[in-house]
């Protein structure tokens, strides 16, 4: 199958969950023997319009990001690629216009990736999101929380598929534990990380013997370090900065509890990895976070609504045994992830009468 992704921004341009997910999918498709093309802004050196890299074919729709002509140029590029399926990102919703016209010219169905929640706002951007929700053959979201956003923008609920981001279970099984605290959390350290809730809970948990590892970096790190000092728990909280996926997995395998307090999360990928590594999961519920979906039916998972409840959950988590791997989460393996997308593609082709 020839799959063409339309995403002005790629993992080579930015470090973000949505583009990392598309890169994972593209790599897995290529490994399966599918012909994968990425229509994007140029990120490589030199002047070739087409660039082969690690099994993927990149097409420079524009020389750089932010070019207002990206959408019409993407339509022309898609026609030359002649894909079986067009898969468009909604990071910049106006690009979906070009993706759809390109799909029509190529005689291929359009699938839209709806990674982040979007409001059905007014103006051109709002119209573009509503168009992106209504026009594709299928819309894919990483969680039920994000699916609700797509439906609120006009998507038919039956056309929105929830496909959680995959994890590498083989890597988790063979990874050796690193040196982490009993409690671990990981995220970009911005204001949405909401580490205040965790630190307040840990301050109340002071009478117990524990230490905590905070993985990640960002503009709010200094503020969070100051909060830990103010609460007199800094000697038990270790900020270790950014870590690779492999390094994070090793830390998760050594920890006993993973705590997720972020206020906005489209999909709790590190939470999922930690649960698969045997961690007990504690999630503070927020309306714009989907993380609670991963623990709501899990017997080693807890939900809380404030720091007092997080403290209670930490006490309860201490009574649960440690695990090295939890095979419950094998259903989220990368193989299941790519198979779910292939099912979406095949159904979109059938709907378009192309098979």
N, C-alpha and C positions, 0 to 999 in steps of 0.2 A: 504494500500500500504506500502511495506517495502522500505524505502529510506535509502541509505547508503551514507554518506558524507565522502569524502576523503580530509582531511585538516590537515596537520601536526600541524599547529598552530591553536589554538582555542581561544575563548574569555577568557578562563582560563589561557592562556599563555601570552596574549598581549592585550593591549587596542588599538584597531584599527578598522576603519570603516568596512573593508571587513569581518573580523571575527565576528564583532557585527551583521552584516547583516545576515550571515549564522546562527548565534545563534538565531536571531529573527525568521528566517524561520524554523529552526528545532523545536523551541518551539511551533510555531503556528501549524506546522504539527502534533506534538505530541498531542496538545490540541484537534485537529480534530480527534484523534483516530488512526493516522497512526503510524506505527512501525518505529522509527527513530534510526539509528545507526551512530556513528561518529568514523571514523578510523583516529587516530591522534597519536601524541607523548604523552606519559603518563604525566599527570599533577597532579594526585592524589597520596596520600601517600600509602605505602604498596606495595605488589607484585601482586595483582590480575590483570590478563590481561584484564578482562572485568569489567566495573564499571558502575552501575546504578546510575544516578544522575538526579533528577528533571525531570523524565519522559523520559530521553534520555539514550541510552546504548552506552558507550564509550569503544572502543577497543584500547588497547595500541599496536600500530604497532611497535614502538621503545620505548626505555626507556627515551629518551630525543630528543629534536630537533637537526637537523643537521646531523643525522645519514645517511650515504650514502646508506644504505640498506633499507631506508624507502619505496622507490618505489616498488621493488620486494616483500617486505614483505606485502605491502598494497594489492597487487594482491592476495596473498594467503589468507589474512584476508577476503577480499571480497568474495572469493569463499565459505568460511565457513559461512558468513553472509547470502548468497543467496538472494540478494536484487532484487526488481522489477525495481529499477532505481538506478544508481550510479551518484552522484553529486560531481564533483571534483573542488577544488579551483585551480587557476593558480598562486597563490602567489609564489610557487616554481614550475615552469612549468615542470620540469623533473618528477614530481610526477604524471603527467597526463599519462605518459607511464604505470605506475603501475595500475592506475585507469582504463585505457582502457583494459589492459590485464585481470584485475580482473573482469571487466564488461563482457568481452567475455567469461571467464570461468563460470560466473554465468548466462550467457544468458540474460543479462540486457542491456538496452541502456545507453549510457554515456551522461551526460549533464555537460558542463563546465561553471564555474562562472568566467567571465572576468570582474573583478571589476575595475582595474586600467589600464590606457592606457599603452601599451607596444610597443616599436619600433621593427620592424622586423630586429633586429640586427644580425650580423654575429656570428659565433661560435656556441658552444653547446647550450648556452642559447637561441640564436636566433632560432636555429632549434627546440628547445623544444617549444617555443612560436608558431611557425608555425604549429607544430604538434598539439598543443592544440587548435589552431584555426580551423584546417581542419578535424580532426578525429572524434570529438563528433557528436552525432545525433543532438545536439542543443547547442548553446552558448548563455548565458544570460549576458546582460550588464545592468548597472543601468541608462544609459543615452545614447543619440545619439552620444555624443562626444566619449564615450568609445566604442560604437559600431563601429565607424569609425576606431579606433585602431585595433579592431579584424578583420575587413575587410582588413586593410592594411597588416595584418599578414597572410592573405589568406583565412579567413572565407568567406563562401558564405553568402551574405547579407540576403538571405531569411531564413537562418538558425540561424541568430542572433536575439534574442528577447530582446527588451528593457523592463525591469521591474523595475520601480522606487521603492526604498525602502519604506516600509509602515510606517505610523504613526498611533498612537492611538487616533482617533478622539474623542472617549468617554472621555478619559483623558483630552483632550483639552477642551471639552465642560464643564466638571465639575470643572476644575481647577480655583482657585481664583487668581486674579492678585497679584503679589508680589510688591516689591519696586525697580523699575528700572528707568533708565533714559528715556528721550524721544526717544533717539537713542540707539540701542543695536547692538552688533556684538558678535559672538561667534566662537571660533576655537582654536585648539592647536596653541600656540604662538611660531611659528618657522618662519624662514625667508620667507616661502611661504605665510604666513598670510597677508603680504603686508599691514599692518596697516598704513604705511606712507601715502598712498593715502587718507584714511579716515581722518587722523589727519590734513593733509594739507587742505582738504576740510572743516573740522571743524574750522580751524584757519580763513578761509575766511568767515565762517558762524558766526563769533564771535559776530556780532552786534545783532543777534537774541538771544532770551532767550531759552537755551537748556542745557541739560546735557546728558552724554553718559555713558553707561555701557559696559565694555569689559569683556566677560566671557571666561575663559580658562587660561591655564598656559602652560609653555614650555620654551625652552632655550633662546628664544628671548624676553621674558617678560621684563627683566630689560632694554633692549635697547629700547623697545617701550615706557616704562614709561619715559625714558630719553627724547625721542622725544617729548612726550606730554609736559614735562617741558620746553624744548627748544622752543616750539611753544607757550608757555604761555597759554596752555589750560588744564594743569594738574588739576586745581581746578574744572574743569567741567567733567573730565574723571575719572570714577571709575573702577579700575581693581579689580574684585571680585573673580578671580581664578576659579578653577574647580567647576562645579555644576552638580548635577544629572539631568537626563532628566526632572523629575518632577519639580525641582527647575528652570531649564531653561524655561520650559513652563510657569511657573508663572511670570518670568521676561518678557518673550515675550508678555504675555497678558497685562502687564502694559505699555509696550513701544508703541510708535507710528510708528517708522521706524526701519527696520532691514537693515543693510548695509553689503554687502558681497564683499570683495575686494581680496580674496585669489587668488593666481596665478595658483594653481593646486587644482582641486576639481573634483573627480569622480562623486559625487552626493551631492548636497547641502541639506543634511538632516535637519540641524537646520534652514536653510532658509525656507524649506518647513514647518516645525513646526511653525515658526514665521508667515508665510503667513496665515496658518490655524488659528493662534491666532489673526488674524486681522491686523497684521502689514502691512504697506506699504513696499514693497521690492525695494531696490536699489542695483544693481549688476554692478560691474566694469567688463567689458568683458576682458577675457584672453583666448588665444587659447587652453590652457590646462585645462580650467575649464568649467564644464558643467552647472554652476549655472544659466547662462543667460537663459537656456532652461525653467526654471520655471517661468520666468516673461515676456518672449517675446510676449505672447499673452494675458497677464493679465492686466486689466485696472488699477490696483493699483500697477503696477510694472514699474520700470524704469531701463534702461540700460545706462551705462556711459563708457567712454574709458579713462578718466583721472580725476584728482582731481577737475579741474575746472567744469567739467560736473557733478561730484558728488555734488558739491555745488549747482548747478542749480537744480538738482533733489531734494535735501533737501528742497529748497525753495518751489518747486512745491508740494512736499509731504505734506508740512504744510497746504495746502489748502484742503486736503482730510480728510474726517471724520474718526474718530476712530471707530474701531470695536472690539467686544469681541471675535467673532468666525466668520470665513469665510467658509461657507458650500461649496463654490466652490471646496475646496480641500478634500471633503469627498471621492472623487474618489481615493485618495491615502491611504485610510484607510487600516489597517492591513489585513482585510478580503479580500480586492481586491488584495493585495500583494500575499497572500498565494494562492488565486484562480488562479492568473496568473501563478504561478509556477506549480500548479497542471495541468493546461492546457498544459504547456510545457512538463511535464512528460508524460501525456497521449498521446500527439502527438508523442513524441519520441518512446513510446511503439508501437503505431500504425505503425510508420515508420519502426520499427524493426520487425513488424509482430507478436507481442507477445500477442495482444488482440484477 
